[in-house]
Amino acid sequence: MIGTIAKREFLEYMKSMKFLIGFLVTLALITISTIINVNDYKQRQQDYISAQEEMKGDNFYVRVYRPPEALSTFVQGKDRMLGNRLEMTYLGIPPKTTGYMGGGASQHHRYVAGFSAIDYAFVVRIILSLMVIFLIYDAVSGEKSRGTLRLIHANPIPRHTLLLGKFIGGLTIMLLVLLIATLVSLLILIFSRSVSFGGPEWIRIMCMYGISALYLTCFIALSFFISVIADRPSIALTILLQLWIFLNILYPNLAVVITEKIYKLPDQDEINQQKKAVFQPYLTERTKNDEEFHRLVTSGQQVPEELRLNNVTIHSKQADLEYQVDREFGERLSHQTALAQMISALSPAALYDQAMSSYARTGMDNYGRFMDGVYRHWQRFVEFFKHGIQHPEDRGKVKLPAFSFSPEPTAESLASTSVQIIILFLLSIIFFMLAYTGFLKKDVR
């Protein structure tokens, strides 16, 4: 019986104009955005390769470039926003990357400006969740207003059977649309030959589909609940749209505002004062070293090896201490972000965004790993520079090891998103149980 009801609901959705419009909009957006994001990734990858070639042979200014993430074609996250170029010497380490890869010299025309926020995650989070609402808002309220719900219950059909059949029918149609959108996006990626995926990436893509399905299930259950408690379709639609705006837009932004009020961060002047204070014990030594170094250079005398080593040591010490201040600020910023995420934990959209960015490696966690790799590379560079002073005969023979960092492993991404998965699952269960209990008590007259 449940299967028969589910099939009937599925076919009714398929024949509706609402479904056709939502499906066509989904296909159009997923196709256009994927093509644009693939071409953007291709150019960024070429810029990265060109930059790697240009930096060879420079031993004083060390430039580090962050490669674009392949899965940013699915979920942009913060991959473009965070920048991807960093230049350092023993005198200092920038606390963050700057610029867009290939800026200036690149022939890349950023035609993605109008689509900077549209990707697979956007289509699911916005378009498909709205499609769920417009398909299901009258699943129960519409039948009651038309009088068909009373006729159905004139037959010996248990209420829970009817609701389960309707729910399965709605869930099936939305999972089918999600599957088609995912396959279209994957086919474009495969035939473009610009992006290649290995085993871990395919696992991440399957996780993206799974979390997307769970996100839509949450809205399906919520839509059924509102459709059950509202007697008229217009009321159900109004309530659902207001809830969608609150849960997807207002609540996450409100969480950010509250967090900024609760957990305040130091401004740039305070950070600069901290940097001065942390280096204060070494200031006299650096001043004395700088004066002697400058005196010998301006007089044309040879600078002794010991003084040159001291110069590198004291300045790299200052750079290290100042970087630790910036690093501490970054950790406090991460704590602020974590608090905002905790406050917005009841927003399905916020939970979905967090999980998708983690699966695509386009969030702050993977960027933090990159910056940890930058710090380790800077430490190797300081030792390499000192070695060049102590052993001038090795200059040109000994090379600085290539920069590398370890991206977030797939297992760690799965573990880090377990909270989001559990909360989305619980929200889906709660909304469905509310719809279930409400339907059992509903007056169908």
KOLPANU-782324 format. One record per residue: x negated, y negated, z negated of N, C-alpha, C in turn. Coordinates in steps of 0.05 Angstrom, whole numbers, padded with zeros to 5 digits, always signed. Atoms other than C-alpha are relative to their C-alpha. Layout:
BEGIN
XYZXYZXYZ/...
//
This chain:
BEGIN
-00016+00024+00000+00000+00000+00000-00017-00025+00000/+00017+00023+00001-00056-00048-00018-00013-00006+00027/+00012+00003-00026-00090-00034+00048+00019-00012+00021/-00020+00011-00019-00026-00048+00087+00004-00030-00004/-00003+00028+00006-00016-00114+00052-00024-00016+00008/+00025+00013-00008-00089-00133+00062-00002-00004+00030/+00001+00001-00029-00085-00117+00136+00020-00021+00011/-00020+00019-00009-00021-00158+00144-00010-00029-00005/+00010+00026+00007-00053-00218+00108-00023-00007+00019/+00023+00005-00018-00116-00211+00151+00009-00008+00027/-00010+00007-00027-00077-00212+00216+00014-00027+00000/-00014+00026+00002-00035-00271+00192-00021-00023+00000/+00022+00020+00001-00099-00310+00177-00012-00003+00028/+00013+00000-00027-00128-00291+00245+00017-00016+00020/-00018+00013-00020-00067-00319+00282+00006-00029-00007/-00006+00027+00009-00064-00384+00243-00018-00021+00014/+00015+00022-00012-00087-00450+00274-00022-00010-00019/+00020+00009+00020-00123-00467+00209-00025+00017+00002/+00024-00018-00003-00168-00406+00217-00015-00007+00026/+00013+00005-00026-00182-00421+00290-00017-00026-00001/+00014+00025+00002-00202-00493+00276-00025+00003-00018/+00023-00004+00018-00246-00474+00216-00021+00017+00012/+00020-00019-00012-00279-00417+00254-00016-00014+00022/+00013+00014-00022-00295-00461+00315-00019-00021-00011/+00018+00020+00012-00323-00517+00271-00024+00013-00012/+00022-00015+00012-00365-00466+00233-00021+00008+00022/+00018-00009-00022-00394-00437+00298-00015-00023+00012/+00013+00023-00012-00408-00505+00327-00022-00011-00017/+00020+00011+00018-00444-00531+00266-00023+00019-00005/+00021-00019+00005-00483-00467+00253-00019+00002+00024/+00016-00002-00025-00506-00465+00326-00017-00025+00003/+00015+00025-00005-00526-00538+00333-00021-00004-00022/+00019+00005+00022-00559-00543+00264-00024+00020+00001/+00022-00020-00001-00599-00478+00273-00019-00007+00023/+00018+00008-00023-00625-00500+00342-00017-00023-00007/+00016+00023+00007-00646-00567+00315-00021+00006-00021/+00019-00007+00021-00678-00538+00253-00022+00018+00010/+00021-00017-00011-00716-00485+00293-00020-00017+00016/+00018+00017-00015-00744-00538+00340-00016-00018-00019/+00014+00016+00020-00761-00582+00280-00022+00016-00013/+00020-00018+00012-00797-00523+00247-00023+00005+00019/+00020-00006-00020-00834-00507+00311-00020-00024+00002/+00017+00024-00003-00861-00579+00316-00016-00003-00026/+00014+00003+00025-00879-00581+00242-00022+00021-00002/+00021-00021+00001-00917-00515+00249-00023-00007+00019/+00021+00008-00018-00955-00542+00309-00016-00023-00012/+00015+00022+00013-00972-00605+00271-00018+00010-00022/+00016-00012+00022-00997-00562+00213-00025+00013+00012/+00023-00013-00013-01042-00522+00260-00020-00021+00010/+00017+00022-00010-01069-00586+00292-00015-00013-00023/+00012+00013+00023-01082-00617+00224-00022+00018-00012/+00021-00018+00010-01121-00555+00202-00025-00002+00016/+00023+00002-00017-01166-00562+00262-00014-00027-00004/+00012+00027+00002-01177-00637+00252-00016-00003-00026/+00013+00004+00026-01200-00629+00180-00026+00014-00002/+00025-00015+00002-01259-00584+00195-00024-00019+00002/+00025+00015-00002-01328-00613+00183-00001-00023-00019/+00000+00022+00019-01308-00665+00130-00006+00011-00027/+00008-00011+00026-01345-00651+00065+00005-00018-00024/-00005+00018+00022-01327-00712+00023+00030-00002-00005/-00029+00001+00002-01253-00721+00036+00012+00027+00006/-00012-00026-00004-01218-00655+00027+00030-00004+00004/-00029+00003-00006-01150-00653+00060+00013+00028-00001/-00015-00025+00003-01099-00600+00042+00027-00005+00013/-00025+00002-00013-01037-00588+00083+00018+00023-00008/-00019-00020+00008-00975-00551+00061+00015+00010+00024/-00014-00010-00024-00947-00505+00115+00030-00001-00004/-00029-00001+00002-00873-00509+00131+00010+00028-00006/-00011-00026+00006-00831-00453+00103+00018+00010+00022/-00015-00011-00023-00802-00407+00156+00030+00000-00006/-00028-00001+00007-00736-00400+00118+00013-00028-00004/-00012+00027+00000-00727-00476+00118+00018-00004+00024/-00019+00001-00022-00692-00463+00184+00028+00009-00010/-00026-00007+00012-00637-00433+00140+00008-00020-00022/-00006+00017+00023-00642-00475+00078-00023-00021-00002/+00020+00020+00001-00679-00541+00082-00010-00006-00028/+00008+00006+00027-00679-00554+00008-00016-00026-00001/+00018+00024+00002-00736-00602-00008-00025+00003+00017/+00024-00006-00016-00784-00575+00044-00011-00024+00015/+00009+00024-00014-00786-00639+00085-00004-00023-00020/+00000+00023+00017-00773-00687+00028-00026-00003-00017/+00022+00001+00019-00833-00668-00015-00026-00008+00013/+00025+00007-00013-00885-00684+00038-00018+00024+00002/+00017-00023-00005-00941-00639+00061-00029-00007+00006/+00028+00008-00004-01007-00677+00063-00012-00010-00026/+00013+00009+00025-01057-00688+00007-00030-00003+00005/+00029+00005-00004-01127-00718+00008-00013-00005-00027/+00012+00002+00027-01174-00712-00051-00031-00001+00003/+00029+00000+00003-01247-00724-00071-00006+00007-00029/+00006-00005+00028-01284-00711-00136+00008-00024-00017/-00009+00024+00015-01261-00782-00155+00029+00001-00008/-00028+00001+00007-01188-00764-00157+00016+00022+00014/-00019-00019-00011-01131-00715-00144+00027-00013+00001/-00027+00011+00000-01065-00743-00120+00020+00019-00013/-00018-00018+00014-01008-00717-00163+00022+00012+00018/-00020-00010-00018-00963-00704-00103-00008-00003+00029/+00006+00002-00029-00964-00694-00028+00015-00025+00011/-00012+00023-00012-00946-00751+00018+00004+00006+00030/-00003+00000-00029-00921-00761+00088+00015+00024+00011/-00012-00022-00015-00887-00718+00139-00021+00010+00020/+00021-00012-00016-00932-00670+00177+00000-00012+00028/+00002+00011-00027-00957-00702+00241+00008-00029+00002/-00008+00028-00002-00935-00772+00223-00022-00017+00013/+00019+00018-00013-00969-00824+00267-00010+00012+00025/+00012-00011-00024-01010-00781+00314+00018+00019+00014/-00017-00020-00012-00956-00730+00326+00019-00012+00021/-00019+00008-00020-00912-00735+00388+00028+00009-00007/-00025-00011+00008-00856-00705+00348+00020-00023-00005/-00021+00020+00004-00793-00747+00354+00021+00012-00019/-00018-00012+00020-00750-00736+00292+00029-00003+00007/-00028+00001-00008-00684-00725+00327+00018+00014-00020/-00016-00014+00020-00662-00686+00266+00012-00020-00021/-00008+00019+00021-00647-00751+00228+00030+00003-00007/-00028-00002+00005-00572-00743+00237+00008+00027-00012/-00006-00027+00010-00575-00669+00217-00019+00007-00023/+00020-00005+00020-00625-00677+00160+00011+00017-00023/-00012-00014+00023-00576-00646+00110+00017+00024+00010/-00017-00021-00010-00541-00595+00155-00017+00025+00006/+00013-00026-00005-00564-00523+00153+00020+00022-00007/-00017-00023+00007-00537-00454+00138+00014-00004-00027/-00010+00003+00027-00529-00470+00064+00022-00022+00000/-00020+00022-00001-00491-00535+00080+00026+00011+00012/-00025-00010-00013-00442-00499+00127+00015+00018-00020/-00014-00017+00019-00427-00447+00073+00011-00017-00023/-00008+00015+00024-00425-00496+00015+00024-00019+00005/-00020+00020-00006-00381-00548+00049+00022+00011+00018/-00020-00007-00021-00347-00522+00112+00016+00025-00008/-00014-00025+00006-00331-00451+00091+00016-00001-00026/-00015+00002+00024-00310-00469+00021+00026-00016+00005/-00024+00015-00007-00261-00520+00050+00019+00018+00017/-00016-00019-00016-00238-00467+00100+00015+00019-00018/-00014-00018+00020-00222-00421+00041+00024-00014-00011/-00022+00015+00013-00179-00475+00009+00023-00003+00020/-00022+00005-00019-00140-00491+00073+00013+00025+00009/-00012-00025-00008-00128-00418+00088+00017+00012-00023/-00012-00016+00021-00107-00394+00019+00018-00017-00019/-00015+00017+00019-00074-00454-00016+00030+00008+00000/-00028-00007-00001-00005-00429+00007+00005+00030+00000/-00003-00030-00001-00017-00354+00000+00023+00009-00017/-00022-00008+00018+00032-00350-00058+00020-00023-00001/-00019+00022+00002+00062-00420-00065+00016-00004+00026/-00014+00003-00025+00080-00421+00009+00022+00021+00003/-00021-00021-00002+00117-00355+00005+00023-00005-00020/-00022+00007+00018+00155-00379-00056+00018-00022+00011/-00016+00022-00010+00176-00444-00024+00017+00008+00024/-00016-00010-00023+00200-00406+00038+00020+00021-00008/-00019-00020+00010+00237-00355-00005-00008+00029+00007/+00008-00028-00007+00199-00295+00023-00012+00015-00023/+00011-00014+00024+00166-00280-00044+00022+00015-00015/-00022-00013+00013+00234-00264-00074+00009+00025+00016/-00008-00022-00017+00251-00219-00015-00020+00024-00003/+00020-00021+00003+00185-00181-00022+00004+00015-00026/-00003-00013+00026+00198-00168-00095+00027+00015-00003/-00024-00016+00000+00266-00141-00078-00006+00030+00006/+00010-00027-00006+00227-00080-00054-00017+00010-00024/+00016-00011+00023+00191-00033-00103-00030-00003+00004/+00029+00005-00003+00123-00066-00094-00010-00013-00026/+00011+00012+00025+00084-00077-00159-00014-00027+00006/+00012+00027-00004+00061-00149-00168-00030+00001+00003/+00030-00001-00002-00012-00130-00179-00008+00011+00027/+00007-00011-00027-00011-00090-00114+00002-00022+00021/-00003+00022-00020+00015-00151-00075-00023-00020-00003/+00021+00020+00004-00036-00198-00106-00027+00011+00009/+00025-00012-00009-00094-00150-00095-00002+00002+00030/+00000-00002-00029-00073-00139-00023-00006-00027+00013/+00004+00027-00010-00070-00214-00011-00029-00009-00004/+00027+00008+00006-00137-00225-00045-00020+00015+00018/+00018-00015-00018-00172-00170-00005+00002-00009+00029/-00004+00011-00027-00142-00197+00060-00015-00026+00003/+00014+00026-00001-00168-00267+00045-00030+00003-00002/+00029-00004+00003-00236-00242+00022-00012+00012+00026/+00010-00013-00024-00244-00198+00084-00003-00020+00023/+00002+00019-00023-00229-00254+00134-00023-00020-00004/+00021+00020+00005-00278-00302+00099-00028+00014+00002/+00025-00015-00003-00333-00249+00095-00007+00005+00029/+00005-00004-00029-00324-00236+00169-00010-00025+00013/+00009+00026-00011-00331-00310+00186-00029-00005-00009/+00027+00004+00010-00393-00313+00141-00020+00018+00015/+00018-00019-00014-00423-00251+00175-00005-00010+00028/+00003+00010-00028-00411-00280+00245-00019-00024+00000/+00017+00024+00001-00442-00347+00225-00029+00008-00006/+00027-00009+00007-00503-00310+00195-00013+00013+00025/+00011-00013-00023-00512-00267+00257-00006-00020+00023/+00006+00020-00020-00507-00327+00304-00026-00015-00007/+00024+00014+00008-00560-00363+00264-00025+00017+00004/+00022-00018-00004-00605-00302+00264-00007+00005+00029/+00005-00004-00029-00597-00290+00339-00015-00024+00011/+00014+00024-00010-00618-00362+00353-00029+00001-00009/+00027-00002+00011-00679-00352+00308-00017+00021+00015/+00014-00022-00013-00698-00286+00340-00007-00007+00029/+00005+00006-00028-00691-00310+00412-00017-00025+00004/+00017+00023-00003-00727-00375+00399-00030+00007-00001/+00027-00010+00003-00791-00336+00382-00019-00021-00013/+00016+00020+00014-00814-00396+00342-00004+00008-00030/+00001-00008+00028-00801-00363+00275-00001+00030-00001/+00002-00029+00003-00823-00294+00255+00003+00007-00029/-00006-00009+00027-00798-00257+00194-00012+00027-00006/+00009-00026+00008-00830-00201+00156+00020+00013-00019/-00019-00014+00018-00799-00152+00107+00010-00017-00023/-00010+00017+00022-00796-00201+00048+00020-00021+00009/-00019+00020-00010-00762-00253+00091+00028+00012+00005/-00026-00013-00006-00708-00204+00113+00015+00006-00026/-00012-00004+00026-00696-00186+00040+00012-00026-00010/-00010+00026+00009-00688-00260+00024+00025-00008+00016/-00024+00007-00016-00639-00269+00082+00024+00016-00009/-00022-00016+00011-00597-00211+00056+00010-00011-00027/-00008+00012+00025-00598-00244-00012+00016-00026+00005/-00015+00024-00007-00575-00309+00020+00029+00007+00008/-00027-00008-00008-00516-00273+00052+00016+00009-00025/-00013-00010+00024-00500-00240-00015+00010-00022-00018/-00008+00022+00018-00500-00304-00056+00021-00018+00014/-00020+00015-00014-00461-00339-00001+00028+00013-00002/-00025-00015+00003-00408-00284-00004+00011-00003-00028/-00009+00003+00028-00405-00290-00080+00011-00029-00004/-00009+00028+00002-00398-00366-00074+00028-00004+00012/-00027+00002-00013-00339-00360-00026+00021+00016-00016/-00019-00015+00017-00308-00306-00070+00010-00016-00023/-00008+00017+00022-00308-00355-00127+00022-00020+00008/-00020+00019-00009-00269-00406-00086+00026+00014+00009/-00024-00015-00007-00222-00352-00060+00017+00006-00025/-00014-00005+00025-00205-00332-00131+00013-00025-00012/-00011+00026+00009-00196-00405-00151+00024-00008+00016/-00022+00008-00018-00151-00418-00091+00025+00017-00006/-00023-00017+00007-00107-00358-00109+00012-00009-00027/-00010+00009+00026-00102-00382-00181+00018-00025+00002/-00016+00024-00003-00078-00451-00161+00025+00005+00016/-00024-00007-00016-00031-00422-00108+00021+00014-00017/-00019-00014+00017+00000-00379-00162+00014-00019-00019/-00013+00018+00021+00012-00434-00214+00015-00023+00012/-00015+00022-00013+00036-00486-00163+00023+00011+00015/-00024-00010-00013+00107-00477-00137+00002-00010+00029/-00002+00011-00028+00097-00520-00074-00028-00001+00012/+00026+00000-00013+00040-00515-00023-00014-00027-00001/+00013+00026+00000+00029-00590-00021-00013-00006-00027/+00012+00004+00026+00017-00591-00096-00026+00017-00003/+00023-00018+00001-00030-00531-00091-00024-00011+00015/+00021+00011-00016-00070-00564-00035-00012-00024-00013/+00010+00024+00013-00075-00630-00072-00018+00007-00024/+00015-00008+00024-00100-00596-00136-00027+00012+00009/+00024-00013-00009-00150-00553-00098-00021-00020+00012/+00019+00020-00011-00180-00612-00060-00012-00017-00022/+00011+00015+00022-00187-00651-00124-00021+00016-00016/+00019-00017+00013-00221-00592-00157-00025+00004+00016/+00024-00003-00018-00267-00583-00097-00018-00024-00002/+00015+00025+00002-00288-00656-00100-00015-00001-00027/+00013+00001+00027-00301-00651-00175-00022+00020-00002/+00020-00021+00004-00338-00585-00174-00024-00002+00018/+00021+00001-00020-00379-00597-00111-00015-00027+00001/+00013+00027-00004-00394-00672-00115-00003-00015-00027/+00000+00017+00024-00374-00709-00179-00015+00013-00024/+00012-00013+00023-00394-00658-00232-00030+00003+00002/+00029-00002-00002-00465-00643-00206-00014-00027-00003/+00012+00027+00002-00480-00718-00199+00004-00011-00028/-00004+00009+00027-00450-00732-00267-00020+00014-00019/+00020-00014+00016-00496-00679-00296-00028-00013+00002/+00026+00014-00004-00556-00716-00267+00000-00026-00016/-00001+00026+00015-00533-00783-00297-00002+00006-00030/+00001-00007+00029-00522-00751-00366-00028+00008-00008/+00027-00010+00006-00590-00717-00363-00020-00024-00002/+00018+00024+00000-00625-00783-00347+00004-00016-00025/-00005+00014+00024-00592-00814-00407-00011+00015-00025/+00009-00016+00023-00609-00757-00454-00030+00004+00000/+00028-00007-00002-00679-00739-00429-00014-00022+00016/+00012+00022-00014-00716-00803-00412-00029+00007+00007/+00028-00004-00009-00782-00802-00373-00015-00026-00001/+00015+00025+00000-00839-00852-00379-00002-00013+00027/+00003+00014-00026-00845-00905-00325-00029-00001+00008/+00027+00000-00011-00907-00917-00283-00020-00015-00018/+00018+00015+00019-00936-00969-00332-00008+00016-00024/+00006-00018+00023-00931-00920-00389-00019+00022+00008/+00018-00021-00009-00965-00866-00348-00028-00012+00003/+00027+00012-00004-01022-00914-00330-00013-00005-00027/+00011+00004+00027-01030-00931-00404-00010+00026-00012/+00009-00026+00010-01034-00857-00421-00026+00008+00013/+00025-00007-00014-01088-00848-00368-00024-00015-00012/+00022+00016+00012-01129-00905-00398-00007+00011-00027/+00005-00010+00027-01121-00877-00468-00015+00027+00000/+00011-00027+00000-01140-00806-00450-00030+00000+00009/+00028+00002-00009-01205-00829-00417-00017-00019-00017/+00013+00020+00016-01223-00881-00469-00026+00010-00013/+00025-00009+00013-01274-00837-00506-00024+00003+00019/+00021-00004-00020-01314-00829-00441-00006-00025+00016/+00003+00025-00016-01309-00901-00416-00028-00012-00002/+00027+00012+00004-01375-00925-00445-00021+00016+00017/+00018-00017-00015-01412-00866-00415+00002-00004+00031/-00004+00004-00029-01381-00877-00346-00011-00028+00008/+00010+00027-00006-01396-00952-00348-00030-00001+00002/+00029-00001+00000-01469-00940-00366-00011+00015+00025/+00008-00016-00023-01475-00887-00311+00004-00015+00026/-00006+00015-00024-01443-00931-00259-00019-00023+00004/+00019+00022-00002-01488-00990-00275-00027+00009+00009/+00026-00010-00008-01551-00949-00269+00000+00010+00028/-00003-00010-00027-01527-00916-00206+00000-00023+00020/-00002+00024-00018-01510-00983-00174-00027-00015+00001/+00025+00014+00001-01576-01014-00196-00021+00014+00019/+00019-00015-00017-01617-00959-00162+00007-00001+00030/-00009+00001-00028-01575-00960-00098-00006-00027+00012/+00004+00026-00011-01578-01035-00090-00030-00008+00002/+00028+00006-00002-01653-01037-00103-00015+00017+00020/+00013-00017-00020-01666-00984-00051-00015+00023-00011/+00014-00022+00013-01694-00934-00101+00016+00026+00003/-00013-00026-00003-01680-00860-00097+00015+00006-00027/-00016-00007+00024-01625-00837-00145-00008+00028-00008/+00008-00027+00010-01650-00779-00188+00023+00020+00001/-00020-00021-00002-01614-00713-00182+00017+00001-00026/-00015-00001+00025-01594-00715-00256+00021-00022-00001/-00019+00022+00000-01561-00783-00248+00023+00005+00019/-00021-00006-00020-01523-00761-00186+00019+00021-00011/-00017-00021+00012-01498-00699-00223+00017-00012-00022/-00016+00013+00021-01477-00742-00282+00022-00017+00012/-00020+00016-00013-01441-00788-00234+00024+00017+00009/-00022-00017-00009-01401-00731-00204+00015+00011-00025/-00012-00012+00024-01389-00700-00273+00019-00019-00014/-00017+00018+00015-01362-00762-00307+00024-00009+00016/-00023+00009-00016-01319-00784-00249+00020+00023+00004/-00019-00023-00003-01290-00714-00239+00014+00005-00026/-00013-00003+00026-01277-00712-00314+00023-00020-00002/-00021+00020+00000-01237-00776-00307+00023+00008+00018/-00021-00009-00018-01200-00749-00247+00016+00023-00012/-00013-00023+00012-01184-00685-00285+00019-00009-00022/-00017+00009+00022-01158-00720-00347+00024-00016+00010/-00023+00015-00011-01115-00768-00306+00020+00019+00014/-00018-00019-00013-01088-00710-00266+00017+00016-00020/-00015-00014+00020-01068-00674-00330+00023-00017-00011/-00022+00018+00007-01027-00736-00349+00022+00002+00020/-00020-00003-00022-00992-00732-00281+00013+00027-00002/-00011-00028+00001-00984-00657-00291+00020+00002-00023/-00018+00000+00023-00952-00668-00359+00027-00014+00007/-00024+00013-00009-00904-00717-00327+00017+00018+00018/-00014-00019-00018-00887-00665-00274+00014+00021-00016/-00013-00020+00016-00872-00614-00328+00024-00011-00014/-00024+00013+00013-00826-00663-00364+00022-00005+00021/-00020+00003-00022-00792-00677-00297+00013+00027+00005/-00011-00026-00004-00783-00602-00289+00020+00007-00023/-00018-00005+00023-00752-00598-00359+00026-00017+00004/-00024+00016-00005-00705-00655-00340+00018+00013+00021/-00015-00014-00021-00685-00618-00277+00014+00024-00011/-00011-00024+00011-00674-00554-00316+00025-00007-00018/-00022+00008+00017-00629-00592-00365+00024-00008+00017/-00021+00008-00018-00589-00622-00308+00014+00025+00012/-00011-00025-00010-00580-00552-00279+00016+00014-00021/-00015-00013+00021-00558-00526-00346+00027-00014-00004/-00025+00015+00005-00506-00581-00354+00020+00005+00023/-00017-00004-00023-00480-00569-00283+00005+00030+00006/-00001-00029-00005-00478-00493-00293+00028+00010+00007/-00027-00009-00007-00402-00491-00283+00008-00010+00028/-00006+00008-00028-00407-00521-00213-00010+00022+00019/+00008-00021-00019-00407-00465-00161-00020-00011+00021/+00017+00011-00020-00440-00512-00111-00029-00004-00010/+00027+00004+00012-00498-00529-00158-00014+00026-00004/+00012-00027+00003-00509-00456-00174-00009+00011+00027/+00006-00011-00026-00507-00438-00101-00025-00014+00012/+00023+00015-00010-00557-00493-00082-00026+00010-00013/+00024-00009+00015-00606-00471-00136-00009+00027+00010/+00007-00027-00008-00604-00398-00114-00010+00000+00029/+00008+00000-00028-00609-00413-00039-00028-00012+00003/+00026+00012-00002-00669-00459-00048-00022+00019-00010/+00019-00020+00010-00704-00405-00089-00005+00022+00021/+00003-00021-00020-00691-00352-00036-00016-00010+00024/+00013+00011-00024-00716-00398+00020-00028-00011-00006/+00026+00012+00009-00777-00422-00021-00002-00029+00008/+00000+00029-00007-00756-00494-00008+00007-00016-00024/-00006+00014+00025-00746-00513-00081-00026-00009-00014/+00022+00011+00015-00791-00543-00134-00019+00021-00011/+00017-00022+00011-00816-00476-00161-00023+00007+00019/+00021-00007-00019-00853-00459-00097-00019-00023+00004/+00017+00023-00003-00879-00530-00091-00019-00002-00024/+00017-00001+00023-00906-00524-00162-00023+00020+00004/+00021-00020-00006-00945-00462-00140-00020-00012+00019/+00018+00013-00019-00974-00502-00082-00018-00020-00015/+00016+00020+00014-00997-00558-00129-00019+00013-00019/+00019-00015+00016-01028-00507-00176-00024+00009+00017/+00022-00008-00018-01067-00481-00116-00018-00024+00008/+00015+00024-00006-01088-00553-00100-00020-00006-00023/+00017+00006+00023-01116-00562-00170-00024+00020-00001/+00022-00020+00000-01156-00497-00166-00019-00006+00023/+00017+00007-00023-01182-00518-00098-00017-00024-00006/+00016+00023+00008-01204-00585-00126-00023+00008-00019/+00021-00009+00019-01242-00550-00182-00023+00014+00016/+00021-00013-00016-01278-00507-00130-00016-00021+00016/+00013+00021-00016-01293-00570-00089-00021-00015-00017/+00018+00014+00017-01325-00605-00149-00026+00017-00004/+00023-00017+00003-01370-00545-00161-00016+00002+00026/+00013-00001-00026-01386-00542-00087-00016-00026+00005/+00014+00025-00004-01405-00616-00087-00025-00001-00018/+00023-00001+00018-01450-00606-00148-00022+00018+00011/+00019-00019-00012-01483-00547-00114-00015-00013+00023/+00013+00014-00022-01498-00591-00054-00021-00020-00010/+00020+00019+00011-01535-00641-00099-00024+00016-00011/+00021-00016+00012-01574-00587-00135-00016+00016+00020/+00014-00016-00021-01591-00547-00072+00005-00013+00027/-00004+00014-00025-01596-00595-00014-00006+00017+00025/+00007-00017-00023-01626-00540+00029+00024+00017+00009/-00024-00016-00007-01558-00504+00028+00021-00016+00015/-00020+00016-00013-01521-00562+00059+00003+00008+00029/-00005-00009-00027-01489-00541+00124+00000+00030+00002/+00000-00029+00000-01499-00468+00106+00022+00012-00017/-00021-00009+00018-01453-00459+00047+00026-00016+00005/-00025+00013-00006-01380-00474+00062+00019+00001-00023/-00021+00000+00020-01324-00493+00016+00021+00021+00008/-00020-00020-00007-01275-00435+00012+00026-00013+00010/-00024+00011-00011-01211-00446+00051+00022-00002-00021/-00022+00003+00019-01151-00471+00013+00021+00022+00003/-00021-00021+00000-01099-00419-00006+00017-00002-00025/-00017-00002+00024-01041-00410-00053+00019+00022+00004/-00018-00023-00001-00993-00354-00070+00029-00010-00001/-00028+00008+00001-00920-00369-00051+00015+00018-00020/-00016-00015+00020-00866-00345-00099+00007+00027+00011/-00007-00027-00009-00859-00269-00093+00031+00004+00001/-00029-00005-00003-00791-00242-00072+00012+00010-00027/-00010-00011+00025-00783-00204-00138+00005-00022-00020/-00003+00022+00019-00794-00268-00177+00024-00018+00007/-00023+00016-00009-00743-00306-00135+00026+00014-00008/-00024-00015+00008-00692-00251-00148+00005-00002-00030/-00002+00002+00029-00706-00253-00222+00009-00028-00009/-00006+00028+00008-00702-00329-00226+00029-00008+00007/-00027+00006-00007-00633-00329-00193+00021+00017-00013/-00019-00018+00014-00602-00277-00238+00021-00015-00016/-00019+00016+00016-00569-00330-00282+00021-00011+00019/-00020+00011-00019-00536-00364-00222+00019+00022+00010/-00017-00022-00010-00511-00297-00196+00020+00009-00021/-00018-00008+00022-00482-00277-00264+00022-00020-00004/-00020+00021+00005-00447-00344-00273+00021-00001+00022/-00019+00000-00023-00417-00343-00203+00018+00024-00001/-00016-00024+00002-00394-00272-00214+00021-00003-00022/-00019+00004+00022-00362-00289-00281+00022-00020+00007/-00020+00019-00008-00328-00350-00252+00021+00013+00019/-00018-00014-00018-00299-00307-00197+00019+00018-00015/-00016-00018+00016-00274-00256-00247+00021-00016-00017/-00018+00016+00016-00244-00310-00292+00023-00012+00017/-00020+00012-00017-00208-00345-00235+00020+00022+00010/-00018-00021-00009-00181-00279-00209+00018+00010-00022/-00016-00009+00023-00157-00256-00278+00022-00020-00007/-00020+00021+00004-00122-00323-00287+00022+00002+00021/-00020-00003-00021-00088-00314-00220+00017+00025-00004/-00013-00025+00004-00071-00242-00237+00021-00002-00023/-00019+00002+00022-00039-00257-00305+00022-00020+00006/-00020+00019-00007-00004-00318-00277+00020+00011+00020/-00018-00011-00019+00026-00278-00220+00018+00020-00013/-00017-00020+00013+00051-00223-00266+00024-00014-00015/-00021+00015+00015+00091-00277-00305+00015-00019+00018/-00012+00021-00017+00111-00319-00245+00029+00005+00006/-00028-00002-00008+00184-00333-00232+00001-00003+00030/+00001-00001-00029+00193-00314-00159+00026-00011+00012/-00025+00010-00011+00263-00344-00152-00003-00028+00012/
//
